[in-house]
Amino acid sequence: MSEQKNGSWQKPTIVSFSGIQGVKDIDPFVSPDGKFILFNSNRSKPSDTSKHDFDIWICHRAKSGWSSPAHAGDIINSDSTDAYATMAKNGSIYFGSNRAGSFGKMDIYVSYFKHGKYQKPINLGSVVNTADNENNPYISPDEDFLIFNGSYTDQLGDGDLYISFKFKNGWSKPLNLGRNVNSEIAEFCPVMIPGKNILYFCRLIRTKPFIENAYSVDISIEELRRLSNRK
């Protein structure tokens, strides 16, 4: 984690629930109310310690800091990769997965929180998901729009960031966020701070080793919503 003090980000430190030797912990997301952190890890599963694919884990905020990580369970997680989970205010969890039944390589799924428990994940369907890769979904706090990495015919580079809005009849056709965000290299891991029109994301250059850096940019969700309505 890195704290922002006087407008500057401080030197990162390892959070209490991470840093286990030989274990990879990636893609942390803080829930809109600040009470939960979701992240991906290849640490041993409680139900099968021999498996080490990436699953979704959850920590809750305690008086002394963050709790020990809890496996999100086999309702949400599968025997395939389940990655980059984000949460809306109502508890809905959106994530990417290459589980059986997907349209393509990676699809976006949602698990709704109903009657005190998470439900079987639902594929977002063919408007959002294709035969290629759709992943890294950021769901807005009110669950009214989704920003994610996609590979459509209008992409500018090696995977772009797109936005889709939730209307009464379902999700809108994904809209490319344009050259103000996307480039000839890969953009991924989008996230926004509730109440602010600032998009944080990463870019990847596929050299050896990979070069990954974080960026931020101002975007207008309402202008993007108007553009989406015209599609």
C-alpha positions, 0 to 999 in steps of 0.5 A: 500500500502507498499513502497519499500525503500532501498530494504525493504518494509515499513509498509502498509497504507490504500489507499485513495479509500479503508477503508470503514467500512463494505466493503471488498476491495481485489485483487488490480492490477496496470496496466502495465503503472501505470495509473489504479488500478483494484480491487474487492469490495462488495460495493454497485453497482451503478445500484442496491444498494441492491446487494453486490457480488464481482465486478470489480472496477477501479481507474485512476491516477490523479494529486492528487493521485488516483481517486474515484473508478468507477464500471467497468460496467455491460458489464464486471461484472455480477450477480455472483462473478467476481474476480481478474482482471488484465490488459494487455498493450492494455487494455484487462482485464482477470478475474475469474467468476462463471457466467452462462455458465462457464465450472465449479466452476470458469472459466477465462474470457477476455474482449477486449477493442475495439472501445473505450469500453469493449466488452462482456467477452469471456470464454478462453475455455476448454484448460484452463478451466475445471469443477473445479476451474480456477481463479486468472489470471495474464495476461502479459503486452504483453498478451502472457502468463497467470499465474493462479490458477488451479486444474488439475490432476498434482497439487501438493497441494490445488490448484497450479499455472500454466502458459499457453502461447498464440500462433496463434492457441490459448492457450497452455496446462497449465504447472504446475510451479513446486515445486519451486513455488507450495507446498502441500498448496494453491498458488494464486494471482500471479503477476509479475512486467513488465520487471522482471522475479520475480513472486509474489504470496500468499500461503493459509493454511486453518486453522481457521482463514486462514493463508495467506502470500506473497512470491516471486521467480525468474522464467524464462518465456523463459524456461517455454515457451520452456517446454510448446512447448514440451508438 
